[in-house]
Structure formats: structure tokens, C-alpha cells
Amino acid sequence: MPDYAPTCPLWKHALLSEWRRELPGVELAAPGTTAEQIKAVRDADAYLGWIPREVFLAAGPKLRWIHSTAAGIEPLTAIPELV
């Protein structure tokens, strides 16, 4: 399980509070802007949601899991460094 996982802005709701209760050993962040996402992803183990290319490129070496919540992964295939 990751120690630190920023999520995309749309997860700023009741689910985030529930996840924090259920995953006490995981630091969850919900950055609201692209700049905040870039800062948060530098130390992230995982990322939940749609990750913009500029955020992916800013990720540090610890990022090993990107969890897409979409039905398809087409947005992720637009990141050549990822596929």
C-alpha cells in the first residue's frame, strides 16, 4: 500500500474523509490546481484519478502506481512517457 497518494481535484468530497479513516497509514492529498498537483506528486507513491501530462512529468522516482478512475485509459495513452 502506498504511503502517500495525491488524488485529482474531483476527489475533494466525503469519500476523501472516509478513505482517511479507513487508511490511517496513508497520507492522502487532494491538490486543487495543476501547480498544487505538481508539488504533491513529487513525493507520491501513487496517484488516483486522471493525471495530466505535466503532472506526470513532474513526478518523483517513488511514483509507481497511477490508478485511473475512468472506464477507459485513452487519456493516459496521450502521455508517451507513460506508455
C-alpha positions in Angstrom: 0.0 0.0 0.0 1.4 3.4 -0.8 2.4 5.8 1.9 1.5 9.0 0.0 -1.1 9.3 -2.7 -2.3 12.6 -4.1 -5.6 12.5 -6.0 -7.1 14.6 -8.7 -9.2 17.6 -7.5 -12.6 15.9 -8.0 -12.0 13.6 -5.0 -12.4 16.6 -2.7 -15.6 15.3 -1.1 -16.9 12.9 1.5 -15.0 9.9 0.0 -11.7 11.5 1.0 -12.7 11.7 4.6 -13.9 8.1 4.5 -10.6 7.0 2.9 -8.6 8.8 5.5 -10.5 7.0 8.3 -10.1 3.6 6.6 -6.4 4.1 5.6 -4.8 5.7 8.6 -1.3 4.8 7.4 -1.7 6.5 4.1 -1.3 10.3 3.6 -3.9 11.4 1.1 -3.7 14.8 -0.6 -6.3 16.5 -2.8 -4.5 19.3 -4.6 -6.8 21.7 -6.4 -4.7 23.3 -9.1 -2.2 21.9 -11.6 0.6 23.7 -9.7 -0.6 22.0 -6.4 -0.7 18.6 -8.1 2.8 19.1 -9.5 4.1 19.9 -6.0 2.2 17.0 -4.4 3.2 14.3 -7.0 6.9 14.9 -6.4 6.9 12.7 -3.2 3.9 10.5 -4.2 3.9 6.7 -4.3 0.6 6.6 -6.1 -1.9 8.9 -7.9 -5.6 8.4 -8.1 -7.6 10.0 -11.0 -6.8 11.4 -14.3 -3.1 12.6 -14.3 -2.3 15.5 -16.7 1.0 15.0 -18.6 2.7 17.9 -16.9 1.9 16.4 -13.5 3.2 13.0 -14.6 6.4 14.5 -15.9 6.9 16.3 -12.5 6.5 13.0 -10.6 9.4 11.8 -8.5 11.0 8.4 -8.7 8.7 7.0 -6.0 5.6 7.1 -8.2 4.8 3.5 -9.1 1.0 3.4 -9.3 -1.4 5.5 -11.3 -5.0 4.5 -10.7 -7.3 5.7 -13.4 -10.9 6.0 -12.3 -12.1 6.3 -15.9 -13.7 3.5 -17.8 -11.1 3.8 -20.5 -7.4 4.7 -20.4 -7.3 6.8 -23.5 -6.2 10.0 -21.6 -3.2 8.1 -20.2 -2.2 6.9 -23.7 -1.7 10.5 -24.6 1.3 10.6 -22.3 4.1 9.0 -24.4 6.5 8.8 -21.4 3.9 6.6 -19.6 3.1 4.0 -22.3 
